Amino acid sequence: MTPLRILVVDDHAVVRRGLRALLESRPGWEVCGEAVDGQEAIRKAADLKPDIVVLDISLPGLNGLEATSRILKESPESEVLILTMHHSEELAQQVIKAGARGYVLKSDADQSLVAAIDKLSQHQTFFTSRVAEFVLDSGGRGEDARPAVEDPSRRMTSRERQIVQLVAEARSTKEVASHLGISVKTVEAHRTNIMRKLRLRSVSELVRYAIRNGIVQP
């Protein structure tokens, strides 16, 4: 019987070890690889073609939401399960939009993680109980789900979401420009658009937004 191959992505070694121990205790499951950030997750998903990717949202450099859509482009047969300590309707909307078919809170992992992976291995969805009600109320599953009220963050581009994360990580404008390979003026223009789209008035509000939605850790 072909084993179920799982890629674990989290920037904390203790969490990865715990997940590996839990997952490999199940007959027929194996952790085929680990990654510590979004970019490494994309590379390993492309190389390993795992059945399931268990992915934290708060990752350095490239967060889990951005990584999800790129992982699914590199390995379209994989299923992505978001495992995070963060929960909000806004975040759930973004997870669904990114293409993840599972969402489990770390606080629920002991009870729900195995069941979630079972479901995703059958190409079914699984949402932690505090998210499932919202998904049902949205009128569908996965990418077909639509929020009742428009979420301003849905209008952001992929590049703008990257800049939100980098600014919230206390990177200077020059550092953001260097990291992304664009000019300082371009970064400033993006930041202006971001503030307008999210209806924010200061960088501190932007940081609070990023923490509240699991883009960065406090």
C-alpha positions in Angstrom: 0.0 0.0 0.0 1.4 3.4 -1.0 2.0 5.6 2.1 0.3 8.9 2.6 3.1 11.4 2.2 2.9 14.6 4.3 5.1 17.8 4.2 5.2 19.7 7.5 5.8 23.4 7.4 6.4 25.4 10.6 9.3 27.7 11.6 9.5 26.2 15.1 11.5 23.0 15.4 9.6 21.8 18.5 6.3 22.0 16.6 7.7 20.1 13.6 9.0 17.4 15.8 5.7 17.1 17.6 3.8 16.9 14.3 6.2 14.4 12.9 5.7 12.1 16.0 2.0 12.4 15.9 1.6 11.8 12.1 4.1 9.0 11.9 2.4 7.2 14.7 -0.4 6.5 12.2 0.0 3.3 10.1 0.6 4.2 6.4 1.5 7.8 7.0 5.0 9.3 6.6 6.4 12.8 6.8 8.3 13.0 3.5 9.8 16.4 4.4 9.9 19.5 6.5 10.2 23.2 5.7 10.8 26.3 8.0 9.4 29.1 5.8 7.1 29.7 2.8 9.8 29.7 0.1 11.3 26.4 1.3 7.8 24.9 1.4 7.2 25.8 -2.2 10.5 24.3 -3.3 9.9 21.1 -1.4 6.3 20.8 -2.6 7.6 21.0 -6.1 10.3 18.4 -5.5 8.4 16.0 -3.3 4.8 16.2 -4.6 3.3 15.4 -1.2 -0.2 14.2 -0.8 -0.8 16.7 2.1 0.9 19.9 3.1 0.4 20.9 6.8 1.2 24.6 6.8 1.4 27.3 9.5 0.2 30.8 8.4 2.8 32.8 10.4 6.0 32.0 8.5 9.0 34.3 8.0 9.5 36.0 4.7 6.5 34.5 2.8 3.5 33.7 4.9 1.4 30.6 4.6 -1.4 32.2 2.7 0.9 33.3 -0.1 2.7 30.0 0.0 -0.5 28.0 -0.3 -1.5 29.3 -3.7 2.1 28.8 -5.0 2.3 25.3 -3.6 -0.9 24.4 -5.4 0.5 25.7 -8.6 3.7 23.6 -8.2 1.9 20.5 -7.0 -1.7 20.7 -8.0 -2.5 17.2 -6.7 -1.5 18.1 -3.2 -4.0 19.2 -0.5 -3.1 22.0 1.9 -4.1 22.0 5.5 -3.7 25.2 7.5 -2.7 24.6 11.1 -2.5 27.9 13.0 -3.1 29.5 16.4 -5.1 32.3 14.7 -8.8 32.5 14.0 -11.0 35.2 12.5 -13.7 35.2 9.8 -11.4 37.5 7.7 -8.6 35.0 8.0 -10.9 32.1 7.2 -12.0 33.9 4.0 -8.4 34.3 2.9 -7.5 30.7 3.7 -10.4 29.5 1.5 -9.5 32.0 -1.3 -5.9 30.7 -1.3 -7.2 27.2 -2.1 -6.6 25.4 1.2 -9.2 22.7 1.9 -8.5 22.3 5.6 -8.2 24.7 8.6 -7.3 23.5 12.1 -6.4 25.6 15.1 -3.3 24.4 16.9 -5.3 24.3 20.1 -7.6 21.7 18.5 -4.8 19.7 16.9 -4.8 16.8 19.4 -8.5 16.2 18.7 -8.8 17.3 15.0 -5.5 17.0 13.1 -5.7 13.3 12.3 -9.4 13.6 11.3 -8.6 16.5 9.1 -5.8 14.7 7.3 -8.0 11.7 6.8 -10.6 14.0 5.1 -8.1 15.8 2.9 -6.5 12.4 1.8 -10.0 11.7 0.3 -10.0 15.2 -1.3 -12.7 16.3 1.1 -12.7 19.5 3.2 -12.2 19.8 7.0 -12.6 23.0 9.0 -12.2 23.3 12.8 -15.5 23.8 14.5 -15.1 27.5 15.0 -14.6 28.0 11.3 -17.0 25.4 9.9 -20.1 27.4 10.8 -18.8 30.4 8.9 -18.0 28.2 5.8 -21.5 26.7 5.8 -23.0 30.2 6.2 -21.0 31.4 3.2 -22.9 29.0 1.0 -20.3 26.5 -0.1 -16.9 24.9 0.3 -13.4 25.8 -0.7 -13.0 28.4 -3.4 -16.7 28.5 -4.1 -17.4 30.0 -0.6 -18.2 33.7 -0.6 -18.4 36.0 2.4 -21.7 37.8 3.0 -19.8 41.1 3.5 -16.9 42.1 1.2 -13.5 41.8 2.9 -11.3 44.7 1.9 -8.2 42.5 2.0 -9.6 40.4 -0.9 -8.8 43.4 -3.2 -5.1 43.2 -2.4 -2.6 41.8 -4.9 -0.1 39.1 -4.0 2.7 41.7 -4.0 0.7 43.9 -1.7 0.2 41.1 0.8 3.9 40.4 0.7 4.6 44.0 1.5 2.1 43.9 4.4 4.1 41.0 5.9 7.5 42.7 5.4 6.4 46.0 6.8 4.8 44.3 9.8 8.1 42.5 10.4 9.6 45.9 10.9 11.5 46.0 7.7 12.4 49.4 6.4 11.3 50.7 3.0 14.8 50.1 1.6 14.9 46.6 3.1 11.5 45.8 1.6 12.6 47.1 -1.8 15.8 45.1 -1.7 14.1 41.9 -0.6 11.5 42.1 -3.4 13.9 43.5 -6.0 11.8 46.6 -6.7 12.4 50.4 -6.2 11.8 52.3 -3.0 9.2 54.4 -4.8 7.4 51.3 -5.9 7.3 50.1 -2.3 5.9 53.4 -1.2 3.2 53.4 -3.9 2.2 49.9 -2.9 2.1 50.9 0.8 -0.2 53.8 0.0 -2.6 51.5 -1.9 -2.5 49.0 0.9 -3.5 51.6 3.5 -6.3 52.8 1.3 -7.7 49.3 0.6 -7.5 48.3 4.2 -8.8 51.6 5.4 -5.8 52.0 7.8 -4.2 55.3 8.8 -0.8 54.3 10.2 1.9 51.7 10.1 1.0 50.7 13.7 -2.6 49.9 12.5 -1.1 47.9 9.7 1.0 45.9 12.2 -2.1 45.2 14.3 -3.9 44.1 11.2 -1.1 41.7 10.3 -1.0 40.2 13.9 -4.8 39.9 14.1 -4.9 37.9 10.9 -1.9 35.7 11.5 0.4 37.3 8.9 3.1 37.8 11.5 3.4 36.7 15.1 3.4 39.3 18.0 
